[in-house]
């Protein structure tokens, strides 16, 4: 199963269903490389549940099955980097693993995984440089286009955090345009929408921010979204409309 199809089985909002889909995919896999790929995603799922020993064990199993598959080996490296970061190794120890995943995936023409690895490297190291690398892949290869919105959203957050609100606005707007064409992880679309609103407010354009916040809150209500952002978005809307 290729990169984007495999990753689509994961839903951070529904871990139980994700587990069932991945276990079904593991049972249906016909090669060791396919099994290795699924195991890396089961490891990611375990990490989301803070079950890091289980994640490491699954990655050991995946590594033993990956063989010569560049995509499978890249996924093992990428998920090991994520586990290392979360278990005390920090960014400095995780970055070389994510970087190796990027290079391995690129050599294997596994562009979805390469863009994912660039996204991970951007969070761990040089945000601007790695975002540019990821965007180049996402713009050139249809299979990696999913990552364009995520890469831009993270860059916008970085620009916002350092106080460059004008740059953040442009980046959030680009992220929202990219996310509008995606159906996976719809909360990311709303995060980009709220990013636009937040930047507009910081630039003294609060009236323009209102429709963006209203739409985000409407999405929360319609989808019964109970993520931690929901209360924050309601609060922001109340602040700009009072």
Steps between C-alpha positions, in 0.01 A plus 500: 500500500652831390558796728187712477265199504667355809507826693133557418417208729606710799256741661624679813138562602410130499781279626288187537379505139853582386626193684236281336576632152874450543459149639281416201762644266768294673296184450449586132865585430662267252869593532740560787551858384124564520488345846792718607319813383185414692701420812657847491155655505395276787812629675390856435160419643664352810705817540184710490385294798836550678576128465858555398635154589235348276585750225870412518422128487279547195774698329752225572263255334448736206874548455554125484239473224587813299778336301597704192181706496608862519151618592470253788850583628421872479184450703691309767756781527232768512296334773815420701582868490157585635534246781848626587374857519218404733706279728770743603728515198363837400532677167878454476481119502183478294613725215767266353244219486240718328766631261606144414133415444470793260803395296399132498144579388621740232740240361213251488269753327265464797398863476217493754736366767774742394265796548392360837866473600565858385205608716655317797841656433344847485362451850836373624744733325508781243131576446546718192745274317317175567163650417641610166629146434166349592303746291716431196413131525132568572470730201680269257341169594127435516543227762656751743257790454329421830800638687487848347236626742669349806842636407358849450296482820809417705698777329222746576508397866876557506467845344222586744704392800789725402264796450508524121124535468494626141701200379285269713183638340625427148613152602176415680304616196708271278452215750123553498492497119697175496291339774173593323574225250557234768250284685736327745544649848248783446589665830826610335295702252332677789837557671617677184178701495549608861863579420381746236263657754766519770746671266233745380424595859868555575521730198206711625248349256268331748183561299644295215577218742138449610378291201798265534434443868127462446561231241744316727253503790220390267717205392557413869125497564407308185761232559473489879873553513628485857871553442689741726485772234120525504475707818782725386329573169173585674688731736671679212168551324346643818792739540477648150120530498438642846 
